[in-house]
């Protein structure tokens, strides 16, 4: 009887482990986003962004930025892969040098971020608008 019980416990452990342990968690923010606006205090008004100039790909806790207009928009995050943390109210981008803290709203396929600092009281941070592709 003990052998049979051991067999059932071993089988339960074996089949109870799923293959999704390393799977990336999908959220409403997951996917490819096209930046439509990036507002920041600057001395000179930059040219408007065109479709595909800056894209973000969000996958779990990773953000891949593709910035094809770094020369004309040097204040926009450069191309690269960044660690991110997302919760119900805040979106944090870890650059290794400086972390960017944003409050965000998601409406249909539009994502709007407002940089508000680690203590959430920055008054003049960046404002970013993205549309989901």
Secondary structure as UniProt FT lines:
FT   HELIX           2..16
FT   TURN            19..22
FT   TURN            28..29
FT   STRAND          31..39
FT   TURN            51..52
FT   STRAND          54..59
FT   TURN            60..61
FT   STRAND          62..67
FT   TURN            70..72
FT   TURN            74..75
FT   STRAND          80..86
FT   STRAND          90..94
FT   STRAND          99..107
FT   TURN            108..109
FT   STRAND          110..115
FT   TURN            117..120
FT   STRAND          127..132
//
